[in-house]
């Protein structure tokens, strides 16, 4: 699939769509953002399917690397013209204890509308510099827009929704859902007085928003259920069955009595840089193992073994030098 450069007017509209709608499952795609000030930001996830913030982000100026941050960001970021300040904006927040109620001075029960999350995180030269919680923004919670299990707080103005932030003279401006303009002095780490968004000034603000180009990379990503072979060309299930003196039953067989969740991060040499194991035992385990306790000793044994293995690397996408894979292995313990 050919990746096309996206024009400014498309950029933030795409960012507002959950990745689940773009891809049919929760995915975190790598992306590159270029600004008119010769700044380029690339953010690479180490896990695409059901991903998280595990990855690396690099900032360049005139193609020279300024710094790297050991984290993947969604494309909701802004950056000043020097590249010194990178701002990550979390426009989706969660309601804190939505079923709780408070009592007012008259003894009436009112629903608790508290929300939690770092709404804005500022990095300076690659180091976390300033974090602002949603409650500090003083946004009217009754104006929030529900989006699945989260709530959106950025502007819903038809013209600004595509580009709800900009930075000028190291001041970050954010257009909010309750028609305010929040401003933050990045140099002094101070939130400045907010002001009302006047509808007759929309075009003026649109002129202040810098042009930028976003490219999202979807090519060369392995299938969700692909898992690399070991360097000896065996599957990890086959090798684990030997290690644990167990059998490999048919897929989702009712005979399975051992379930092993395996998450690994490997580099281009096939070396395991991270390993997470969650092993459980039980009869008819394929019917659901959520209530079964984790087998700590078994976890440690498998993890120790996995960390010594070397994997084939052809499934690692070309856009990254590390990649994470997850698999579930079902085994049937042999009777002694």
Secondary structure, 3 states (H helix, E strand, C coil): CCCCCCCHHHHHHHHHCCHHHHHCCCECCEEEEEECCCEEEEEEECCCECCCCCEEEEEEECCEEEEEECCCCCCCEEECCCCCEEEEECCEEEEECCCCEEECCCCCEEECCEEECEEEEEEECCEEEEEEEHHHHCCCHHHCEEECCEEECECCCCCCCCCCEEEECCEEEEEECCCEEEEEECCCCEEEEEEECCHHHHHHHHHHCCCEEEEEECCCCCCCCCCCCECCCCCHHHHHHHHCCEECCCCCCCCCCEEEEEEEEEECCCEEEEEEEEEEECCCHHHCCCCCCECHHHHHHHHHHHCCCEECCCCCCCCCCEEEEEEEEEEEECCC
